[in-house]
Amino acid sequence: MIEHTNTPELRFSEFKEEWISKYVGEYFFFKNGLNKGKEFFGSGSPIVNFTDVFNNRGLYSKTINGKVSVTEKEINQFNVAKGDVFFTRTSEVIEEIGMPSVLLDHISDCVFSGFVLRAREFNPGIFAESFKKYMFTTYNFRKEMIKKSSMTTRALTSGTAISNMVFIFPENINEQRKIGDFFSKLDQQIELEEKKLELLEQQKRGYMQKIFSQQLRFKDEKGNDYPKWIFKKFEEIFKVVPSKKYQIKSSEIEDNASIPVIDQGQNLILGFSNNKEKVFNDFKNVIIYGDHTTVIKRSDKPFIIGGDGVKLLTSKVDSDISYLYNALQYFNVKSEGYKRHFSILKNKDFYISTSIEEQKKIANIFNKLDKYIEKQFAKVELLKQRKQGLLQKMFV
């Protein structure tokens, strides 16, 4: 038993009692999930899958879409109950191991996947359900999760490992509820802003569909149609800029640096560096393409390349680079997981405008939409950063 006590930096004023430190295994027991062949999935009973847990801190019946054919014995053996906590058991990167999620609904005949672990309270009622959504997401608990998980080709954790991890909480369930409700409201605000972002992104995709399929056409200043669009091969439009000399390893990223490091991941910036010898300065004239991820980016300042898989593309013909950036987004290949996609992209045909004037007009429309999207994205990120800061201050 752990006897030392703790209090958070930021706290609701009516609560004075110190928080306590305990091992997870003193309050929860763990069970591995159901493993079945692919042929059993698609119909039957609801199943809590890896992505359900990884993407959501709270689970509801409406968010559980997976189905699996199971026997009565399997339903009894791998059952789920309101208040159960699930942890992802495996991950490609150790930083994402053991992500938690709490079941907040009653779901009849529901089971859980072998890729997640179920944690169930010995004595239900000690923890407020809203509080359970957050108590395993704190900085200190995530740090211990990463430290006590194993990493070979994939990161792995287990019920035994999590049982021996320490978590810190207030015994007063009213304080738990107040904290849980506070963060739930903050999550609702984040979700609302994310929906606004998605609507803007949908609007851009809608314009892309209409413009690049020629449903929507433009006229020049005299009211005349622009020249007909034509099909061109990728290699007729783009050329690859040699980029090896601008590349650093992700391990070379520094804490106190100013030059952005860009890789092929979803986020625009991976980190920062001060290695001026590796800076790519012609940022205005290139498109950044992720060979493994199919992610397409542009930078508004000089940058350094972080890691393999980044292709720098520039125009081989007299074209507007912003227009080509959007054309590439529209005609991009579908991701097939972590594999090389650039060789597939190079064989694609692009249906494009041959008029620079029309290209600029189209690019201006998308540039305006991108500014709205970037502004809304920044708003969402600010709220997420605020939440992380509050989690650190309101938990121990």
Secondary structure as the mmCIF struct_conf table of DSSP 4:
data_model
#
loop_
_struct_conf.conf_type_id
_struct_conf.id
_struct_conf.beg_label_comp_id
_struct_conf.beg_label_asym_id
_struct_conf.beg_label_seq_id
_struct_conf.end_label_comp_id
_struct_conf.end_label_asym_id
_struct_conf.end_label_seq_id
STRN STRN1 THR A 5 ASN A 6
BEND BEND1 GLU A 9 LEU A 10
TURN_TY1_P TURN_TY1_P1 SER A 13 GLU A 14
BEND BEND2 GLU A 17 GLU A 17
HELX_LH_PP_P HELX_LH_PP_P1 GLU A 18 GLU A 18
STRN STRN2 TRP A 19 TYR A 23
HELX_RH_3T_P HELX_RH_3T_P1 VAL A 24 GLU A 26
TURN_TY1_P TURN_TY1_P2 TYR A 27 TYR A 27
STRN STRN3 PHE A 28 ASN A 32
STRN STRN4 LEU A 34 LEU A 34
HELX_RH_3T_P HELX_RH_3T_P2 LYS A 38 PHE A 40
STRN STRN5 PHE A 41 VAL A 48
HELX_RH_AL_P HELX_RH_AL_P1 PHE A 50 ASN A 55
BEND BEND3 ARG A 57 ARG A 57
STRN STRN6 GLY A 58 LEU A 59
HELX_RH_3T_P HELX_RH_3T_P3 SER A 61 THR A 63
STRN STRN7 LYS A 67 VAL A 68
HELX_RH_AL_P HELX_RH_AL_P2 GLU A 72 GLN A 77
TURN_TY1_P TURN_TY1_P3 PHE A 78 PHE A 78
STRN STRN8 ASN A 79 ASN A 79
TURN_TY1_P TURN_TY1_P4 LYS A 82 GLY A 83
STRN STRN9 VAL A 85 THR A 88
STRN STRN10 THR A 90 SER A 91
BEND BEND4 GLU A 92 VAL A 93
HELX_RH_3T_P HELX_RH_3T_P4 ILE A 94 GLU A 96
TURN_TY1_P TURN_TY1_P5 ILE A 97 GLY A 98
STRN STRN11 PRO A 100 LEU A 103
BEND BEND5 ASP A 105 ASP A 105
TURN_TY1_P TURN_TY1_P6 SER A 108 ASP A 109
STRN STRN12 VAL A 111 PHE A 112
STRN STRN13 SER A 113 SER A 113
TURN_TY1_P TURN_TY1_P7 GLY A 114 PHE A 115
STRN STRN14 VAL A 116 GLU A 121
BEND BEND6 PHE A 122 ASN A 123
TURN_TY1_P TURN_TY1_P8 PRO A 124 GLY A 125
BEND BEND7 ILE A 126 PHE A 127
HELX_RH_AL_P HELX_RH_AL_P3 GLU A 129 MET A 135
TURN_TY1_P TURN_TY1_P9 PHE A 136 PHE A 136
BEND BEND8 THR A 137 THR A 138
HELX_RH_AL_P HELX_RH_AL_P4 TYR A 139 LYS A 148
BEND BEND9 SER A 149 SER A 149
STRN STRN15 SER A 150 MET A 151
BEND BEND10 THR A 152 ARG A 154
STRN STRN16 ALA A 155 LEU A 156
HELX_RH_AL_P HELX_RH_AL_P5 GLY A 159 SER A 163
TURN_TY1_P TURN_TY1_P10 ASN A 164 ASN A 164
BEND BEND11 MET A 165 MET A 165
STRN STRN17 VAL A 166 PHE A 169
BEND BEND12 GLU A 171 GLU A 171
HELX_RH_AL_P HELX_RH_AL_P6 ILE A 173 PHE A 212
TURN_TY1_P TURN_TY1_P11 SER A 213 GLN A 214
BEND BEND13 GLN A 215 LEU A 216
STRN STRN18 LYS A 219 LYS A 219
TURN_TY1_P TURN_TY1_P12 GLU A 221 LYS A 222
BEND BEND14 GLY A 223 GLY A 223
HELX_LH_PP_P HELX_LH_PP_P2 ASN A 224 ASN A 224
STRN STRN19 ASP A 225 ASP A 225
HELX_LH_PP_P HELX_LH_PP_P3 TYR A 226 TRP A 229
STRN STRN20 ILE A 230 LYS A 233
HELX_RH_AL_P HELX_RH_AL_P7 PHE A 234 ILE A 237
STRN STRN21 PHE A 238 VAL A 241
HELX_LH_PP_P HELX_LH_PP_P4 PRO A 242 PRO A 242
HELX_RH_3T_P HELX_RH_3T_P5 LYS A 244 TYR A 246
STRN STRN22 GLN A 247 ILE A 248
HELX_RH_3T_P HELX_RH_3T_P6 SER A 250 GLU A 252
STRN STRN23 GLU A 254 GLU A 254
BEND BEND15 ASP A 255 ASN A 256
STRN STRN24 ILE A 259 ILE A 262
BEND BEND16 GLN A 264 LEU A 268
STRN STRN25 GLY A 271 SER A 273
HELX_RH_3T_P HELX_RH_3T_P7 LYS A 276 LYS A 278
STRN STRN26 PHE A 280 PHE A 280
HELX_RH_3T_P HELX_RH_3T_P8 PHE A 283 ASN A 285
STRN STRN27 ILE A 287 GLY A 290
TURN_TY1_P TURN_TY1_P13 ASP A 291 THR A 293
STRN STRN28 ILE A 296 LYS A 297
BEND BEND17 ASP A 300 LYS A 301
STRN STRN29 PHE A 303 PHE A 303
STRN STRN30 ILE A 304 GLY A 306
BEND BEND18 GLY A 307 ASP A 308
STRN STRN31 VAL A 310 SER A 315
BEND BEND19 LYS A 316 ASP A 318
HELX_RH_AL_P HELX_RH_AL_P8 ILE A 321 PHE A 331
HELX_LH_PP_P HELX_LH_PP_P5 ASN A 332 SER A 335
BEND BEND20 GLY A 337 LYS A 339
HELX_RH_AL_P HELX_RH_AL_P9 PHE A 342 LEU A 345
TURN_TY1_P TURN_TY1_P14 LYS A 346 ASN A 347
STRN STRN32 ASP A 349 ILE A 352
HELX_RH_AL_P HELX_RH_AL_P10 ILE A 356 MET A 394
#
